[in-house]
Amino acid sequence: MKMRKVMGIKESIKKLLQEADLYTQHGLLDEARGKYAEAEQRIQEHDRIQNKEKILNGIANKIRLLDSDTKRVEKGPSSPELS
């Protein structure tokens, strides 16, 4: 029974990460960040996940990149340049 639960958690985390990547590809940065944060929370809640720290570090890196991209987009030029 526990193995089935771990597999269910693993699949749900994998799905969240895939959704986050898809959102990122489409420029939906806030949505992507939410999916990464949800995956991060689920991973932290379960002790039996292999390579837990490595996965969490990877997610944290992706969140940092998203935050950087979000700041860059928000900062963007105040008005378009006319030629």
N, C-alpha and C positions, 0 to 999 in steps of 0.2 A: 504494500500500500504506500509506504513512504517513497519508494522509487517512482511510482506513478505520479505522486505529488511533485517530486523534484522535476520530473520530465514536463509536467504541466507548467510549472514555474519557468523552466528553461524556455519552453516554446512561447510563453506569453512575453518574456523579456526579449526574445529574438524578434517577435512581431513588433514590439514597441520600438526597438532599435531600427528596424526596417522602415517603419512609419516615419521615424525622426529623420532618417536619411532622405526619404522621399520628400518630406516637407522642406528640408534644406535645399534639395535640388530645385524646388519650385519657388524658392525665395520666401517661404513661410517660416521665418526664423523664430517667431514667438511660439508657434505651434510645435516646431521641432524641439525647441528648448523644453517645452512642457513634456514631450514624450521622453526625452533623455532624462529629465528629472524623475519622471514616474518609473522608468526602468532602474535608475539609480536607487530609488527608494525600495523597490521590490528586491533588488540584489542585497541591499543592506539588511533587509528583514530575514533573509534566509542564510543559514550557516553552511549548508551543504553544497553550495555552488562552487564548482572548481574554478580556480584562477580568479577568485573574487576580487582581489586587490588589483590585478592587472586589468580586469574589465572595468572596475570603478575608475581607475586612472585614465583609461581610454575615453570613458564617458565624460569625465571631468575635463579632459583636453578638448573634446568636441564642444562642450558647453562654453569653454573659454573662447574658442574660435567663433562660435555663434555670437557671443557677447561682443567680441571685437567687430564682427561684421555688422551687427546691429548698431553699434556706436558709429561706425563708418557711414552707414546708410543714413542714420539720423543727422549726422553732422553735414553730409553732402552740401553741394553748392546751394546758396540761398535762392538764387534765381538762375534760370538757364542763360547760357551765353548766346548772344545774338551776333550773327555775322553780317 
